[in-house]
Amino acid sequence: MSPQDAGESKPSPVRPSLFLERQSYRRRRLADAARLLPFLGAALFALPLLWPDSSDGTKALPLSSAIFYIFACWGALILVNVVFGFAARRMSVGENAEPEAETWRR
């Protein structure tokens, strides 16, 4: 066996990471955020219930303001879901690429 053959059997300097890959970590955090959106929406939709009404003698907010607020929240939640959808689609394209861990040879 020559010294040149021994040099070829050494592993490449790229080693697999001991932690999760960045892309899979970000994809999981994006999925976690998407799972929390219904709770955020429920909290935003319930907020007008806390607004003052005219039964206790204080000046009440008009119903038109509450309806406008509900539709604004609804539209914002739709936009956030669209952004999450585009981000998830963009991250799934990167899955087809070969990760660093598979390029490391033993």
C-alpha positions in Angstrom: 0.0 0.0 0.0 1.5 3.3 -1.0 1.1 6.6 1.1 -1.1 8.0 -1.7 -3.7 5.3 -1.3 -3.8 5.9 2.4 -4.5 9.6 1.8 -7.5 8.9 -0.4 -9.3 6.9 2.2 -9.5 9.8 4.7 -13.0 11.3 5.1 -13.7 14.7 3.7 -13.4 17.7 6.0 -17.2 18.3 5.9 -18.8 16.6 8.9 -22.5 16.3 9.5 -24.0 18.7 12.0 -25.0 17.4 15.4 -28.0 19.7 15.3 -31.1 19.9 13.1 -30.5 21.3 9.7 -31.5 25.0 9.4 -34.1 24.4 6.7 -35.9 21.6 8.6 -35.8 23.6 11.8 -37.3 26.7 10.1 -39.9 24.5 8.4 -41.0 23.1 11.8 -41.1 26.6 13.4 -43.2 27.8 10.5 -45.6 24.9 11.0 -45.7 25.7 14.7 -46.6 29.3 13.9 -49.3 28.2 11.5 -50.8 26.0 14.2 -51.1 29.0 16.5 -52.9 31.2 14.0 -56.4 29.9 14.9 -55.8 30.8 18.5 -54.6 34.2 17.5 -57.6 34.7 15.3 -60.0 33.6 18.1 -58.4 36.1 20.5 -58.6 38.9 17.9 -62.2 38.1 17.1 -63.1 38.1 20.8 -61.5 41.4 21.5 -64.6 43.5 20.6 -66.5 41.7 23.3 -64.3 43.6 25.8 -65.1 47.0 24.3 -67.4 49.2 26.4 -71.1 49.2 25.7 -73.8 51.8 26.5 -75.4 49.7 29.3 -73.2 51.1 32.0 -73.6 54.8 31.0 -70.2 55.1 29.2 -69.9 56.1 25.6 -70.0 53.0 23.5 -68.1 52.3 20.3 -70.3 52.1 17.2 -71.2 48.7 15.8 -69.7 49.8 12.5 -66.3 50.1 14.1 -66.6 46.5 15.5 -67.6 45.1 12.1 -64.8 47.0 10.4 -62.4 45.6 13.0 -63.6 42.0 12.5 -63.2 42.2 8.7 -59.8 43.8 9.0 -58.7 40.9 11.3 -60.2 38.4 8.9 -58.3 39.9 6.0 -55.0 40.1 8.0 -55.4 36.4 8.9 -55.9 35.5 5.3 -52.8 37.4 4.2 -50.7 35.8 7.0 -51.9 32.3 5.8 -51.0 33.2 2.2 -47.5 34.3 3.3 -47.1 31.0 5.3 -48.2 29.1 2.3 -45.6 30.7 0.0 -42.9 30.2 2.6 -43.8 26.6 3.0 -43.7 26.0 -0.7 -40.4 27.8 -1.0 -38.9 25.6 1.8 -40.2 22.4 0.2 -38.3 23.1 -3.0 -35.1 23.0 -1.0 -35.9 19.5 0.3 -35.0 18.0 -3.1 -31.4 19.2 -2.7 -28.9 16.8 -1.1 -28.2 17.7 2.5 -24.7 18.1 3.9 -24.9 15.0 6.0 -25.3 12.7 3.0 -22.2 14.1 1.2 -20.0 13.2 4.1 -18.1 9.9 3.5 -16.9 7.6 6.2 
